């Protein structure tokens, strides 16, 4: 008999879904870049805190709305999004993304 596939937590499912949201200027997804700073998932609502790589990102409204919509679809509950105040730093990136980007 084969081992059962481990079940992803709802937060992990949302993070996986958010990998489809790509920053058009950088060409990497918001999870790889470390832009998703917090996910709060309740039975009847969800809330995402996201930052941007630069405060003056011209794609900010579109990126924020796309993240909200994808998270809402993944959770199946009304979802709000908040732009965090934390300044992005390349150290927020996933290790594999840093290697692919060639920064370090």
Secondary structure per residue as TSV (DSSP state, phi and psi in degrees):
chain	resnum	aa	ss	phi	psi
A	1	X	-	360.0	140.1
A	2	X	-	-83.0	155.7
A	3	X	-	-69.4	141.3
A	4	X	-	-66.8	144.4
A	5	X	-	-70.8	129.9
A	6	X	-	-61.9	141.4
A	7	X	-	-85.2	133.3
A	8	X	-	-76.7	144.9
A	9	X	-	-69.3	162.3
A	10	X	H	-59.8	-39.0
A	11	X	H	-62.6	-43.4
A	12	X	H	-64.0	-38.2
A	13	X	H	-61.6	-43.4
A	14	X	H	-65.5	-44.8
A	15	X	H	-59.7	-41.5
A	16	X	H	-63.2	-42.8
A	17	X	H	-62.7	-37.3
A	18	X	H	-70.6	-12.1
A	19	X	T	-65.4	-14.7
A	20	X	T	-79.4	-12.6
A	21	X	-	-92.0	111.4
A	22	X	E	-108.7	134.1
A	23	X	E	-71.4	115.2
A	24	X	T	-66.2	-24.7
A	25	X	T	-78.7	-34.0
A	26	X	T	-98.9	-28.4
A	27	X	T	79.5	20.5
A	28	X	E	-125.3	155.2
A	29	X	E	-80.0	162.2
A	30	X	T	-66.2	-24.9
A	31	X	T	-76.6	-47.0
A	32	X	T	-56.4	-40.2
A	33	X	T	-74.8	-12.9
A	34	X	T	78.4	24.8
A	35	X	-	-80.2	-21.4
A	36	X	E	-85.0	108.9
A	37	X	E	-96.1	-26.6
A	38	X	E	-158.1	141.4
A	39	X	E	-125.3	122.9
A	40	X	E	-115.4	111.5
A	41	X	E	-117.5	118.5
A	42	X	-	-112.6	167.6
A	43	X	S	-60.6	-29.2
A	44	X	S	-116.8	2.3
A	45	X	-	-165.6	161.8
A	46	X	E	-138.6	155.6
A	47	X	E	-141.1	133.2
A	48	X	E	-118.7	133.2
A	49	X	E	-109.0	124.7
A	50	X	E	-132.1	146.6
A	51	X	-	-115.5	173.2
A	52	X	-	-118.3	160.0
A	53	X	S	-70.9	-24.2
A	54	X	S	-144.8	142.2
A	55	X	T	-62.7	-22.9
A	56	X	T	-107.9	31.0
A	57	X	-	-58.3	121.4
A	58	X	T	-68.2	-17.9
A	59	X	T	-96.2	6.7
A	60	X	H	-51.4	-53.6
A	61	X	H	-59.6	-42.5
A	62	X	H	-67.9	-42.1
A	63	X	H	-64.2	-45.3
A	64	X	H	-60.3	-44.7
A	65	X	H	-68.0	-38.8
A	66	X	H	-65.0	-41.6
A	67	X	H	-62.6	-44.7
A	68	X	H	-60.3	-46.8
A	69	X	H	-65.1	-43.0
A	70	X	H	-66.3	-42.5
A	71	X	H	-63.3	-40.7
A	72	X	H	-64.6	-41.0
A	73	X	H	-64.6	-40.2
A	74	X	H	-69.9	-34.6
A	75	X	H	-88.4	-29.8
A	76	X	S	77.4	13.6
A	77	X	S	-130.4	157.7
A	78	X	-	-54.8	135.4
A	79	X	E	-128.7	135.4
A	80	X	E	-110.8	158.2
A	81	X	E	-129.5	145.8
A	82	X	E	-130.6	134.9
A	83	X	E	-86.4	115.8
A	84	X	-	-70.6	163.4
A	85	X	-	-98.5	-7.2
A	86	X	-	-63.7	137.8
A	87	X	-	-81.8	131.8
A	88	X	-	-68.8	145.2
A	89	X	-	-138.2	142.7
A	90	X	G	-55.8	-22.3
A	91	X	G	-66.6	-14.1
A	92	X	G	-75.1	-17.0
A	93	X	S	-68.8	151.9
A	94	X	-	-64.2	147.6
A	95	X	H	-55.9	-42.4
A	96	X	H	-65.6	-33.0
A	97	X	H	-70.2	-37.3
A	98	X	H	-63.2	-44.0
A	99	X	H	-63.5	-41.3
A	100	X	H	-69.3	-29.0
A	101	X	H	-79.2	-21.1
A	102	X	T	76.9	24.3
A	103	X	-	-78.6	-38.6
A	104	X	-	-124.6	360.0
